[in-house]
Amino acid sequence: MDSITLLCTAAFLAGGLYWFVCILGSAEQKGKHAVQLSGGSIAKEKVQDNYDQYWSFFRRPKEIETTEKVPDFVDTFYNLVTDIYEWGWGQSFHFSPSIPGKSHREATRIHEEMAVDLLNLKPGARILDAGCGVGGPMRAIAAHSGANVVGITINEYQVNRARAHNKKAGLDKQCEVVCGNFLEMPFGDNSFDGAYSIEATCHAPKLEDVYSEIYRVLKPGSMYVSYEWVTTELYRGGDPEHVEVIQGIERGDALPGLRSYKDIAEVARKVGFEVIREKDLAKPPANPWWSRLKMGRIAYWRNHILVTILAWVGIAPKGVVDVHEMLFVTADYLTRGGESGIFTPMHMILCKKPEIKSSS
C-alpha cells in the first residue's frame, strides 16, 4: 500500500471516528456529546462505586421506602444517568405520545405546552416545576406561556446543567432553578400561581408528601397538573410477567414503588385539592409513546459500542458502560409495559387548590 493510500485511509478513519463520536453522538444539535459523558457530580474514579451503591438499595428494599433514604437514592441515580439521558434522549427527560408528521422533539414540546395550557395562566405568572431535571420542559413552557418558572431538583449537577441551558436559550431571566428536595421545598406558603410536575413525583416514597408540599406553596384558587407514572387497570399483581415488568421499571428508574392509577386522585383529595380532570394521555387515539424506545434499538447498540470504547481508552468514567446497559434493559421493560397496557407514564391529573371562603 503506497503512502497516498495510507494517508487517505487514515483520513477516512479519522473523519469517520469524528462523525461517529461528535455528530452521531449528539442527542440534538449543540447538545451533550459522547466525549463529555460523566458521572454528574460524582468524581470520575467513583462512578463505578456509586453504580454499585445504587444497586445496593434494591438489596435493602425497606430503605427505599423511607423518606430519609430516598433523596440519596434518587440523587445517585441522576448523577449516573443525566449525561446519558441528555446525550441519547434530549433535554426533556420524559415521554410523550407520538404524533404523525411530527418529530419526537415537536411531540415532546406539544406535550409540555399542554401542561401549562391546562393551568390557564397569564404571562408573568409564577409557576413551580416540581422535579425539573435539566429544564427542558421549563424552557418550553416559559417560551410558550410567558410565565416565570421556578424549578426544583434534588441533583446539583442538573441544577448547573439547567442554568447553563437557560442562559444559552436566553431564558435565564424567566427560568430559575433551585437545588432542593420537593418533599421539603424552600418556598413560602401561597407563593405560586400554578404548578406542574412531568413524570417526576414517581420518585417520592409517599405521593401524599409531595402533593401536600405543592398544595402548601400554591396560592388559593391556583391549579396543579401532573403527569404520573402508574400501573393501569390492566395490571394484575398475581401475574408473574406483570410483576417482572413493573419491578424492572422500578429498578431502572429509581422508583420506590409504582402506584396504581386509582391512588392518584385519592391522594390529591386527601391533601385538600379539588380534582378537576383525570385522564390517561397514553390511551387511544394517542399513538404509542414507547415507539421511540423501539426505534432507538439500533442507536443503542451504536451508542453502547461508543461508550465502551470511550471507557476503555479512559475518556468516559469506568461504570458508564454498566449504567448505559442498565438503561437499555429498562427501556425494554418500559416497552413491554406500554405494549401490554399495564403501565403508563402519562396519567394526567388536574387539580385546584380551593379558594379561601369569605367569613362574611
C-alpha positions as a Python dict, from the first residue, in 0.01 Angstrom:
ca = {
    (1, 'M'): (0, 0, 0),
    (2, 'D'): (157, 331, -104),
    (3, 'S'): (181, 640, 114),
    (4, 'I'): (-107, 820, -59),
    (5, 'T'): (-341, 526, 1),
    (6, 'L'): (-233, 506, 366),
    (7, 'L'): (-289, 877, 409),
    (8, 'C'): (-635, 859, 253),
    (9, 'T'): (-726, 557, 466),
    (10, 'A'): (-611, 732, 785),
    (11, 'A'): (-803, 1047, 693),
    (12, 'F'): (-1115, 840, 622),
    (13, 'L'): (-1091, 658, 956),
    (14, 'A'): (-1028, 982, 1147),
    (15, 'G'): (-1322, 1152, 976),
    (16, 'G'): (-1543, 850, 1043),
    (17, 'L'): (-1448, 846, 1409),
    (18, 'Y'): (-1517, 1219, 1442),
    (19, 'W'): (-1858, 1173, 1275),
    (20, 'F'): (-1936, 873, 1496),
    (21, 'V'): (-1842, 1047, 1820),
    (22, 'C'): (-1926, 1411, 1765),
    (23, 'I'): (-2210, 1404, 1513),
    (24, 'L'): (-2395, 1081, 1582),
    (25, 'G'): (-2302, 1111, 1949),
    (26, 'S'): (-2519, 1415, 1999),
    (27, 'A'): (-2881, 1380, 2111),
    (28, 'E'): (-2967, 1707, 1945),
    (29, 'Q'): (-2782, 1985, 1770),
    (30, 'K'): (-2539, 2155, 2006),
    (31, 'G'): (-2636, 1910, 2282),
    (32, 'K'): (-2432, 1676, 2500),
    (33, 'H'): (-2158, 1485, 2315),
    (34, 'A'): (-2032, 1134, 2389),
    (35, 'V'): (-1684, 1258, 2481),
    (36, 'Q'): (-1845, 1472, 2754),
    (37, 'L'): (-2015, 1183, 2936),
    (38, 'S'): (-1954, 1197, 3310),
    (39, 'G'): (-2096, 1079, 3639),
    (40, 'G'): (-2258, 1413, 3716),
    (41, 'S'): (-2131, 1544, 4049),
    (42, 'I'): (-1955, 1213, 4116),
    (43, 'A'): (-1576, 1208, 4073),
    (44, 'K'): (-1470, 1009, 3768),
    (45, 'E'): (-1297, 740, 3973),
    (46, 'K'): (-1608, 695, 4193),
    (47, 'V'): (-1869, 631, 3921),
    (48, 'Q'): (-1841, 251, 3934),
    (49, 'D'): (-1867, 254, 4315),
    (50, 'N'): (-2175, 473, 4300),
    (51, 'Y'): (-2335, 247, 4040),
    (52, 'D'): (-2277, -46, 4275),
    (53, 'Q'): (-2420, 161, 4560),
    (54, 'Y'): (-2731, 236, 4354),
    (55, 'W'): (-2798, -133, 4307),
    (56, 'S'): (-2736, -198, 4677),
    (57, 'F'): (-3055, -5, 4753),
    (58, 'F'): (-3253, -286, 4592),
    (59, 'R'): (-3089, -539, 4822),
    (60, 'R'): (-3236, -336, 5110),
    (61, 'P'): (-3586, -255, 4976),
    (62, 'K'): (-3716, -126, 5309),
    (63, 'E'): (-3465, 160, 5292),
    (64, 'I'): (-3610, 273, 4959),
    (65, 'E'): (-3947, 311, 5125),
    (66, 'T'): (-3823, 556, 5390),
    (67, 'T'): (-3835, 928, 5320),
    (68, 'E'): (-3488, 999, 5460),
    (69, 'K'): (-3317, 743, 5232),
    (70, 'V'): (-3487, 831, 4904),
    (71, 'P'): (-3312, 1166, 4832),
    (72, 'D'): (-2969, 998, 4831),
    (73, 'F'): (-3106, 713, 4620),
    (74, 'V'): (-3255, 948, 4359),
    (75, 'D'): (-2957, 1186, 4366),
    (76, 'T'): (-2718, 897, 4298),
    (77, 'F'): (-2936, 779, 4011),
    (78, 'Y'): (-2944, 1119, 3841),
    (79, 'N'): (-2571, 1171, 3882),
    (80, 'L'): (-2526, 843, 3696),
    (81, 'V'): (-2781, 891, 3418),
    (82, 'T'): (-2816, 1265, 3347),
    (83, 'D'): (-2542, 1288, 3084),
    (84, 'I'): (-2656, 968, 2912),
    (85, 'Y'): (-3019, 1089, 2910),
    (86, 'E'): (-2920, 1423, 2766),
    (87, 'W'): (-2687, 1266, 2509),
    (88, 'G'): (-2920, 989, 2394),
    (89, 'W'): (-3266, 1141, 2455),
    (90, 'G'): (-3250, 1520, 2483),
    (91, 'Q'): (-3310, 1783, 2749),
    (92, 'S'): (-3665, 1672, 2839),
    (93, 'F'): (-3644, 1355, 3048),
    (94, 'H'): (-3995, 1227, 2980),
    (95, 'F'): (-4217, 1054, 2725),
    (96, 'S'): (-4492, 1188, 2502),
    (97, 'P'): (-4743, 1033, 2259),
    (98, 'S'): (-4601, 1009, 1909),
    (99, 'I'): (-4775, 1242, 1663),
    (100, 'P'): (-4790, 1158, 1289),
    (101, 'G'): (-4593, 1410, 1088),
    (102, 'K'): (-4418, 1549, 1396),
    (103, 'S'): (-4064, 1481, 1516),
    (104, 'H'): (-4001, 1345, 1865),
    (105, 'R'): (-3883, 1689, 1970),
    (106, 'E'): (-4201, 1855, 1841),
    (107, 'A'): (-4422, 1593, 2008),
    (108, 'T'): (-4234, 1650, 2334),
    (109, 'R'): (-4283, 2026, 2314),
    (110, 'I'): (-4657, 1991, 2245),
    (111, 'H'): (-4691, 1756, 2544),
    (112, 'E'): (-4516, 2013, 2766),
    (113, 'E'): (-4715, 2309, 2636),
    (114, 'M'): (-5040, 2125, 2706),
    (115, 'A'): (-4945, 2107, 3074),
    (116, 'V'): (-4915, 2484, 3113),
    (117, 'D'): (-5222, 2548, 2896),
    (118, 'L'): (-5425, 2346, 3147),
    (119, 'L'): (-5313, 2585, 3423),
    (120, 'N'): (-5481, 2876, 3239),
    (121, 'L'): (-5229, 3141, 3344),
    (122, 'K'): (-5133, 3482, 3211),
    (123, 'P'): (-4783, 3593, 3108),
    (124, 'G'): (-4577, 3689, 3411),
    (125, 'A'): (-4736, 3430, 3638),
    (126, 'R'): (-4501, 3246, 3876),
    (127, 'I'): (-4508, 2869, 3817),
    (128, 'L'): (-4343, 2582, 4003),
    (129, 'D'): (-4179, 2294, 3816),
    (130, 'A'): (-4157, 2016, 4077),
    (131, 'G'): (-3874, 1791, 3963),
    (132, 'C'): (-3733, 1996, 3676),
    (133, 'G'): (-3433, 1786, 3565),
    (134, 'V'): (-3209, 1984, 3329),
    (135, 'G'): (-3501, 2212, 3246),
    (136, 'G'): (-3625, 2103, 2903),
    (137, 'P'): (-3995, 2138, 2996),
    (138, 'M'): (-3924, 2457, 3189),
    (139, 'R'): (-3780, 2633, 2886),
    (140, 'A'): (-4056, 2515, 2652),
    (141, 'I'): (-4323, 2625, 2899),
    (142, 'A'): (-4162, 2963, 2969),
    (143, 'A'): (-4125, 3038, 2597),
    (144, 'H'): (-4482, 2924, 2521),
    (145, 'S'): (-4665, 3091, 2810),
    (146, 'G'): (-4455, 3392, 2905),
    (147, 'A'): (-4463, 3268, 3264),
    (148, 'N'): (-4175, 3285, 3511),
    (149, 'V'): (-4084, 2927, 3601),
    (150, 'V'): (-3908, 2816, 3918),
    (151, 'G'): (-3777, 2460, 3902),
    (152, 'I'): (-3655, 2240, 4184),
    (153, 'T'): (-3440, 1927, 4154),
    (154, 'I'): (-3258, 1719, 4413),
    (155, 'N'): (-2949, 1690, 4193),
    (156, 'E'): (-2688, 1967, 4197),
    (157, 'Y'): (-2539, 1860, 3863),
    (158, 'Q'): (-2880, 1901, 3699),
    (159, 'V'): (-2912, 2247, 3853),
    (160, 'N'): (-2587, 2354, 3687),
    (161, 'R'): (-2685, 2198, 3354),
    (162, 'A'): (-3030, 2363, 3364),
    (163, 'R'): (-2884, 2705, 3442),
    (164, 'A'): (-2636, 2674, 3155),
    (165, 'H'): (-2914, 2572, 2914),
    (166, 'N'): (-3140, 2854, 3038),
    (167, 'K'): (-2869, 3111, 2973),
    (168, 'K'): (-2790, 2966, 2631),
    (169, 'A'): (-3159, 2982, 2537),
    (170, 'G'): (-3186, 3343, 2658),
    (171, 'L'): (-3439, 3240, 2922),
    (172, 'D'): (-3231, 3279, 3238),
    (173, 'K'): (-3435, 3585, 3341),
    (174, 'Q'): (-3756, 3380, 3310),
    (175, 'C'): (-3634, 3048, 3446),
    (176, 'E'): (-3489, 2995, 3794),
    (177, 'V'): (-3351, 2663, 3921),
    (178, 'V'): (-3317, 2563, 4286),
    (179, 'C'): (-3138, 2260, 4432),
    (180, 'G'): (-3364, 2101, 4690),
    (181, 'N'): (-3600, 1825, 4792),
    (182, 'F'): (-3957, 1862, 4668),
    (183, 'L'): (-4071, 1690, 4988),
    (184, 'E'): (-3940, 1992, 5183),
    (185, 'M'): (-3935, 2288, 4948),
    (186, 'P'): (-3764, 2617, 5042),
    (187, 'F'): (-4059, 2828, 4927),
    (188, 'G'): (-4314, 3026, 5123),
    (189, 'D'): (-4678, 2933, 5164),
    (190, 'N'): (-4916, 3054, 4892),
    (191, 'S'): (-4628, 3178, 4674),
    (192, 'F'): (-4703, 3026, 4328),
    (193, 'D'): (-4975, 3099, 4074),
    (194, 'G'): (-4961, 2745, 3937),
    (195, 'A'): (-4755, 2427, 3942),
    (196, 'Y'): (-4679, 2124, 3730),
    (197, 'S'): (-4474, 1805, 3751),
    (198, 'I'): (-4391, 1593, 3449),
    (199, 'E'): (-4306, 1231, 3532),
    (200, 'A'): (-4126, 1341, 3850),
    (201, 'T'): (-4337, 1271, 4159),
    (202, 'C'): (-4298, 896, 4099),
    (203, 'H'): (-3966, 934, 4285),
    (204, 'A'): (-4144, 1030, 4610),
    (205, 'P'): (-4175, 746, 4862),
    (206, 'K'): (-4521, 877, 4952),
    (207, 'L'): (-4722, 1074, 4699),
    (208, 'E'): (-4907, 1245, 4983),
    (209, 'D'): (-4585, 1412, 5099),
    (210, 'V'): (-4503, 1581, 4768),
    (211, 'Y'): (-4867, 1669, 4689),
    (212, 'S'): (-4908, 1832, 5030),
    (213, 'E'): (-4594, 2042, 4972),
    (214, 'I'): (-4719, 2154, 4632),
    (215, 'Y'): (-5057, 2235, 4788),
    (216, 'R'): (-4883, 2441, 5056),
    (217, 'V'): (-4687, 2663, 4815),
    (218, 'L'): (-4978, 2724, 4575),
    (219, 'K'): (-5197, 3031, 4611),
    (220, 'P'): (-5566, 2960, 4682),
    (221, 'G'): (-5754, 2914, 4356),
    (222, 'S'): (-5440, 2802, 4168),
    (223, 'M'): (-5412, 2490, 3955),
    (224, 'Y'): (-5168, 2199, 3959),
    (225, 'V'): (-5120, 1943, 3681),
    (226, 'S'): (-4913, 1628, 3698),
    (227, 'Y'): (-4820, 1352, 3454),
    (228, 'E'): (-4784, 1042, 3672),
    (229, 'W'): (-4616, 704, 3623),
    (230, 'V'): (-4871, 440, 3730),
    (231, 'T'): (-4990, 86, 3678),
    (232, 'T'): (-5320, 75, 3490),
    (233, 'E'): (-5643, -119, 3532),
    (234, 'L'): (-5489, -399, 3323),
    (235, 'Y'): (-5213, -470, 3576),
    (236, 'R'): (-5250, -794, 3772),
    (237, 'G'): (-5036, -834, 4082),
    (238, 'G'): (-5072, -1211, 4060),
    (239, 'D'): (-4928, -1231, 3710),
    (240, 'P'): (-4552, -1307, 3730),
    (241, 'E'): (-4483, -1139, 3395),
    (242, 'H'): (-4665, -823, 3501),
    (243, 'V'): (-4468, -816, 3826),
    (244, 'E'): (-4137, -868, 3643),
    (245, 'V'): (-4207, -576, 3407),
    (246, 'I'): (-4308, -335, 3682),
    (247, 'Q'): (-4015, -428, 3905),
    (248, 'G'): (-3781, -386, 3608),
    (249, 'I'): (-3915, -33, 3554),
    (250, 'E'): (-3874, 46, 3924),
    (251, 'R'): (-3514, -79, 3942),
    (252, 'G'): (-3405, 101, 3627),
    (253, 'D'): (-3569, 436, 3709),
    (254, 'A'): (-3501, 487, 4083),
    (255, 'L'): (-3862, 437, 4190),
    (256, 'P'): (-3956, 348, 4549),
    (257, 'G'): (-4258, 166, 4404),
    (258, 'L'): (-4504, 235, 4123),
    (259, 'R'): (-4853, 338, 4230),
    (260, 'S'): (-5186, 230, 4092),
    (261, 'Y'): (-5381, 478, 3880),
    (262, 'K'): (-5657, 452, 4142),
    (263, 'D'): (-5436, 609, 4410),
    (264, 'I'): (-5364, 942, 4240),
    (265, 'A'): (-5695, 1127, 4273),
    (266, 'E'): (-5749, 980, 4619),
    (267, 'V'): (-5420, 1124, 4743),
    (268, 'A'): (-5487, 1461, 4577),
    (269, 'R'): (-5822, 1492, 4754),
    (270, 'K'): (-5669, 1378, 5083),
    (271, 'V'): (-5425, 1673, 5090),
    (272, 'G'): (-5702, 1919, 5006),
    (273, 'F'): (-5710, 1951, 4626),
    (274, 'E'): (-6025, 1956, 4418),
    (275, 'V'): (-5978, 1713, 4128),
    (276, 'I'): (-6085, 1887, 3807),
    (277, 'R'): (-5985, 1628, 3550),
    (278, 'E'): (-5810, 1293, 3526),
    (279, 'K'): (-5708, 1109, 3208),
    (280, 'D'): (-5452, 861, 3083),
    (281, 'L'): (-5298, 1053, 2794),
    (282, 'A'): (-5149, 729, 2657),
    (283, 'K'): (-5484, 573, 2570),
    (284, 'P'): (-5610, 569, 2209),
    (285, 'P'): (-5645, 771, 1995),
    (286, 'A'): (-5298, 868, 2122),
    (287, 'N'): (-5020, 695, 1932),
    (288, 'P'): (-4776, 474, 2127),
    (289, 'W'): (-4536, 666, 2348),
    (290, 'W'): (-4299, 367, 2351),
    (291, 'S'): (-4241, 371, 1974),
    (292, 'R'): (-3940, 596, 2026),
    (293, 'L'): (-3784, 333, 2252),
    (294, 'K'): (-3829, 60, 1991),
    (295, 'M'): (-3695, 280, 1713),
    (296, 'G'): (-3388, 356, 1926),
    (297, 'R'): (-3256, -2, 1948),
    (298, 'I'): (-3007, 43, 1663),
    (299, 'A'): (-2894, 373, 1813),
    (300, 'Y'): (-2848, 196, 2146),
    (301, 'W'): (-2604, -58, 2004),
    (302, 'R'): (-2416, 216, 1821),
    (303, 'N'): (-2400, 420, 2140),
    (304, 'H'): (-2306, 121, 2355),
    (305, 'I'): (-2008, 42, 2133),
    (306, 'L'): (-1906, 405, 2153),
    (307, 'V'): (-1943, 423, 2533),
    (308, 'T'): (-1745, 100, 2571),
    (309, 'I'): (-1459, 240, 2357),
    (310, 'L'): (-1457, 572, 2542),
    (311, 'A'): (-1447, 394, 2880),
    (312, 'W'): (-1171, 161, 2758),
    (313, 'V'): (-948, 449, 2649),
    (314, 'G'): (-1022, 641, 2969),
    (315, 'I'): (-1230, 927, 2828),
    (316, 'A'): (-1559, 814, 2986),
    (317, 'P'): (-1561, 707, 3353),
    (318, 'K'): (-1545, 341, 3443),
    (319, 'G'): (-1904, 241, 3526),
    (320, 'V'): (-2071, 438, 3247),
    (321, 'V'): (-2092, 120, 3039),
    (322, 'D'): (-2287, -52, 3318),
    (323, 'V'): (-2520, 249, 3351),
    (324, 'H'): (-2584, 256, 2976),
    (325, 'E'): (-2663, -116, 2973),
    (326, 'M'): (-2899, -73, 3270),
    (327, 'L'): (-3092, 193, 3081),
    (328, 'F'): (-3123, -28, 2773),
    (329, 'V'): (-3263, -314, 2981),
    (330, 'T'): (-3504, -69, 3145),
    (331, 'A'): (-3615, 57, 2802),
    (332, 'D'): (-3720, -299, 2720),
    (333, 'Y'): (-3928, -320, 3038),
    (334, 'L'): (-4086, 17, 2962),
    (335, 'T'): (-4172, -100, 2610),
    (336, 'R'): (-4327, -420, 2743),
    (337, 'G'): (-4525, -218, 2996),
    (338, 'G'): (-4656, 8, 2721),
    (339, 'E'): (-4737, -267, 2473),
    (340, 'S'): (-4922, -474, 2732),
    (341, 'G'): (-5107, -167, 2859),
    (342, 'I'): (-5020, -236, 3225),
    (343, 'F'): (-4812, 82, 3263),
    (344, 'T'): (-4847, 445, 3160),
    (345, 'P'): (-4605, 735, 3221),
    (346, 'M'): (-4869, 999, 3148),
    (347, 'H'): (-5166, 958, 3378),
    (348, 'M'): (-5270, 1323, 3387),
    (349, 'I'): (-5440, 1476, 3689),
    (350, 'L'): (-5551, 1841, 3703),
    (351, 'C'): (-5619, 1979, 4050),
    (352, 'K'): (-5722, 2307, 4209),
    (353, 'K'): (-5640, 2449, 4548),
    (354, 'P'): (-5976, 2577, 4677),
    (355, 'E'): (-6040, 2948, 4711),
    (356, 'I'): (-6047, 3085, 5064),
    (357, 'K'): (-6410, 3123, 5162),
    (358, 'S'): (-6516, 3465, 5285),
    (359, 'S'): (-6614, 3477, 5651),
    (360, 'S'): (-6889, 3730, 5579),
}
